[in-house]
Amino acid sequence: MKRVDNHRSVDSLTRVQQQRRRNAAGVAAWLLCLCAAVPASAQLPSAQPRRTLGVWLTNSPSGLYYDRQVLIRAMDELKAAGFNAIYPNVWSRGTTFHRSRFAPVEPALKKAGLQLDPICTLSQQARQRGMKVIPWFEYGLMEPASSAIVNNNPEWVLARADGSTIMTMHGKQMVWLNPAHPEVRERFIGLVVEVMKRCRMDGLQLDDHFAWPVELGYDAFTTALYQQQTGAPPPKDHTNRYWMTWRRRQLTGLLRELRERLEEESLPKRISLSPGPFRFAYNHWLQDWELWAVGELIDDLVVQNYAYSLKGFAKDLNQPALRKARQWGLPVQIGVLAGFGKRTTPIPVLAEKKRLSNEQGYGVIYFYWEGLWGVHSGKEGSTYRRKALQKLGQENQ
């Protein structure tokens, strides 16, 4: 297992930043000279890059994956509404949507029939309509507590200081697999590579479940590894600065190994990350996505901004890490809640959140398909929301 040298990493990142600044300064000077040499009347307005307008697709709760005609109709509707990217969930509660070497098939798909192959069908249909396809590994390092992989490999599971391991998510008991464990790494990377080889994709996406929850790390494997590398047991305080940094390095090591493997396999190595706001991600999930961005371990950032109020939404748009990412040349999109469960964002609020995001140069990714004009349409209804979102999407065409 590789060990990350923190001092060398920091020095390397500093050199990357300095080089990028020198490059940017050189380009700026060249542009100034060029503009001075061209008459004002001959200068053309610069073309604005097409902003990303995307949506997350998932099976829960949705029937999208289990009916080919429904799936095709969804792609038609998204295209008509100006969408240019889809993020289909390919990893759900320890199951896959294809026959896998690493995990069981998702039960509802197994019942409906594997021949539906929703992920590759989505890939084909979306690409025919000019949309990019980025498979979303939603559950990251999480597994159902009762799964065979957990029962057969208890040493893979992270634990709290009191020995407990369970985390409840959407009413389901889950555990977190250890990103420092070499066999966990091998399985996770193997699963990603397997999905990417099946059909044509434009990259992949990890989110806030590709993480290390800060209270976890007191299992036997992690304790022994930490003691081996530092000469001391893990601090009792799970928010200890050095203990948190050590665990962040393990997660960064897994991301680096994944990227290297994608390159070895000649697969698209464009990695999109969809975390929460930086401080929360950094302190709660031990995701250092600022370092990942500077170190070119991620290529695209989709920051989830699910604030209820427009004031809170606008405040989160101005977080320093987002501004830095833009300065480093990293494409940035904002994850906006369209609708889920009992919470549906009204069209006027969605329109304003899209405007605020686009105004700062960010694209928008909606969570999720059924919240656009599907089962979570709320009081506005499906017909009204589809027409309204089509009108909003025309700005992207």
N, C-alpha and C positions, 0 to 999 in steps of 0.2 A: 504494500500500500504506500502511495506517495505521501511524503510529508511536506507541507507548505512552509517555506522559509519566509517568515513575515517581513524581516528587514529587507531581504532581496526583493520581495513583492512590492513593498512600498517604494523602494528606489526605482524599480522598473516602471511603476505607475507614474512616478514623478517625471521620469524621462519621457514617457509617452505624452503626458500633459504638455511638457515644454516643447516637444517636437510639434504637437498639434497647434500650439499657439504660434510657433515660428511659421508653420505652413500657412495658418490663417492670416498672419500679418503680411506674408509675401503675396498671397492671393489678393488681399485688400489693396496693397500698394500697386500691384499690376492692374487691377480694375480701375483705380483712380487715374493712372496714366492713360489707360485705354479710353476712359470716358472724356478726359481732357482733350484727347486727340480727335474726337469725333464731334462734329457739330451737333448742338442740342436738337436741331430739327431732325437729324438722322438717327438719333438714339431711339430704339424701340423699347417699350415696356417689357420687363422680364416676365417670362411665363411662370405662373404659379403652379407648383407641382400639385397633382391631384391628391386631395386628402383621402386618407383611408376612412371608409364608412363600412363598418363590419358588424357582425353579430355572432354571439356564442350560440351554438346549437347543442342540445343535450337530450337525453332520453327521459329525464326525470324532472318534473312530471310532463311527459309529452309522448304522443304516439308517432312522432315524426319518423323514427328509425324503423318502424315496423310495417310500413306501407309504401311501396315504391311510388305509387301515383301521388300520394300526399307529399312525398319527398320532392318529386319533380315539380309539382305545383308550387311548393315553397321556394324552389330556386327561381321559378318564373316570377313570382311575386317580389322576391328580393331584388332581382335584376330590374324590374319595373320601378322599384323604389330607390334606385341609384346605389345599391350596395355593391361594393367591389371586393369584399373579403368575407370569408366565413371561417369560423373557428369551431369545428365539430369536436365534441368530447369523444375521446377514444379510449379512455381509462376511467371506469366508473365503479367505485366501491369494490375494488379488487377483482373486477371482471373486464373482459374485452369484448369487442364487437366483431371478432373473427376467431377462428380456431388458433389458439396460441400455445407456444411451448412453455409459457411462463405463468399463465393464469387461466381460470375457467371462463367459458363463454357467458356473457350476461344472460340471465335466465329467461327474460321475456323474448330476447332475440332467438334463443335456442328453441323456444316454443313456436315462434313465428316462422322460423326457418332461416338457417345460415345462408341460403342462396340469395337472400335479400342483400347481403353484404353492404350495409348502409354507408360505411365510410368510403369505400371505393366508388360506390354509386354517387355519393355526394361529390367526391373529387372529380369524377367524370362530368357530371351535370353542371357543377359550378364553373369548371374550367371552360366548358363549351360556351358559357355565357360571359366569359371574360373576368370571372372572379377568382381571386387567389384563395388557396385552401391551406390553412394552417392547423394541423391536428393539435388538439388541446388535451394535455395529460392532466385532467382536472384533479384527480385525487393524489397526484404526486407520490409521496412516500407513505400515504395512509393505507391501512388495510382493515377490513372488518375483524374485530377481535376474535370472532368464531371461525375464521377462514382456515383452510387446511394449511396454507403457507405459514400462518402464525402458530398453529398447533404443532406443526412439524419442526419449526425453527424458533423456539422461544428466545434463543440467544440473539435473534435479530431485532428484538423489540426494545425501544427506549423506555426507561422508567423514571419515575419521580424519586425523590429522596426517601419517601415512605414505602417504596416498592410498587406503588400502583402504576398502571399503564393505560387505563381506559380514558378515552376522550369521546364525548358525545357530540355527534354532528347530525343535524336534521333527524334527531331521535334515534340514530343508530350508534351502537357502541363500536368505536374504532380504536386502533392503536397506531403508533408511529414507528416505522422501520428506521433503523439506524444508518444514516448516510455515511458514517465512518466505517461500517462493517464491509469488508471486501466482497462478501457474497451478496449482500444487499445491493451494492454498487453494480456487480456483475448482472444481477437480475434486472435491475431498473434500466440500465443501459441496453441490455439485450432486448427488453420489451420495446423501448423507443426505436431501436434499429429495426426490429421486426415490423413495426407499424410503418415506418418510413420506406421499407422495401416493397410493401405490398402494392402501392399505387402512387401515382405522381402527386407530390406535395411541394409546397413552396416554403417549407420550413417547419418549425414546431413551436408549441407554446407550453411553458411551465407557468405555474401561478403560485399563490401564497401557501399551497400545500407542498411545494418543493421547498422544504424549510426544516428547521430544528426548533420546536417550541422551547422557550427559554427554561421552563421548569423541568425539562427532561434531560437525562444524561447520567443517571445514577445506577444504571444497570451494570452487571458484572463486566461485560465486554468494554464499555466505555470507561468505566472506572480503572480497569487494568491498563488500557491503552493510554489514558491520561497520565497515570502514575509512571508508566514506562517512559513516556516522552518528557515528563517534567520532574520526576523524582518525588512527587507529592500526590496525595489523594485529591479528588475534586473538592473545592471549597463547599461548605454546607450552604452558603448563600448562593442560590442559583443566578443571582444578578451580579455576582463578582465579575469585575471588568475583564480580568485575565481569563477566567473560565469561559465567559461569553465569547471572547476573541478566539480562544482555542476551538470552540465548537463551530464558530463561523468559518474558520479555516477548513474544517472537515467538509462542510457543505460546499465551499468554494472548490475544494479538491474534486468532489463528485462532478460538479458542473464542468470543470476543466477536462476530466476524463471523458465525459459525454461528448464534448466538443471534439476532442482528439479522435474518438472512435468514429464519429460521423465523417470526419475527414478521411480516415483510413478506409472507410466503406464507400467513399465517393458519393455520399448522400448530401442533400441540402443541409448546410450547417448553420443556416440562419435561425437563431434562437430568439424567440420573443418571450419576454417575461411579463407577467401580469401580477404585480404585487399590490399591497395596500400602500398608503402614504409612507414615506421613507422612515420616519422615526418609529412608527409602529412596527414596520417590517424589520427594522434593524434591531430593536430592543425586544420585541415579542417573538418574532419568528427567526431571528438571527440571520436574516437575509441582508447581505451588504450589497444591495444592487447598485449603489453608487460606485463601489470598487469594481463590480462586475462590468459596469458600463465603461469605465475608464480603461480597464484591462482588456476590453474587447472580447469578453466572454459572453455577452449578449449583444444582439444587433437591433433590437426593437423593444420599446417599453410601452406597456399598456397599463397605466396606473388606475386602479379601481378608485373611483370617487363616487361613493354612494350616499353622500351627505343628503339629508332630507331637505334642508333649506337651500335656497339659491345663494344666500350669504355664506353659508358653510361650504358650499360647492366652490364658489369663487375664491374663498380663502385657501382651500386645498389646491386649487389650480396654481397658486403662487408660492407653493412650497419651494425652498431653495434648491432641493435636489432635482426638481423638474427643470428649473432654469439652467442648472449646471448640465443636465443631460442634453438640452438643446444646444448649449455652447459647445459641447463635445461632438456635435453632429449626429447625435443618436435620434432616430425617428421616435416621436412620442405620440401616443394616442391616449385618450381618456376613456376608461370604462364607466359607462353610465347605466344606471338601473332603469330599464323600461318597465319591467313588471315581474313580480315573483310572489307567489303565495297571496297574502292579503294586501300587498303593497303594489299599487300600480301608479306610475308617475303620469300625471295628466299631460296631454299634448302641449299646452302652453309652457309648462315647466320643462318638458323635454326639448322643446324648440329653443328655449332660452339657454339651457345647458349646452346644447349643440353650438349655439351662437357664441357663447362665452369661450368654449373650447376652440372653435375654429378661429375666433378672433386672435387667439394667441398662437395660432399655427398648428394646433393639435388636431388630429383626427379623432373620431368617436367610434367606440365599439359598444354596442348595446348588450346588456344582459337582460333577458335572453330571448330567443326566438318566440316563445309563447307569450312573452310580455309585450311584443310589438303589436300584434293584432290577433293573437291566439287566445288560449284559455285564460290568460291573465289580462284581458283587455279592460276589465273593470267596468265602471258605469258608462264610459264613453262608447263602448261597443266595438266590435271588430271592424265593421264597415267604415265607420268614421275614422278610426285610428289608421287603417290602411291607406285611405285617401290622404289623410293629413301627413303621414310619414312619406308617402310618395311625393307630395309637394315639397316637403323638406329635403328629400333626397335629390330632387332635380338640381339643387345647387352643386351637387357632386358630379353631375354628368356633363 
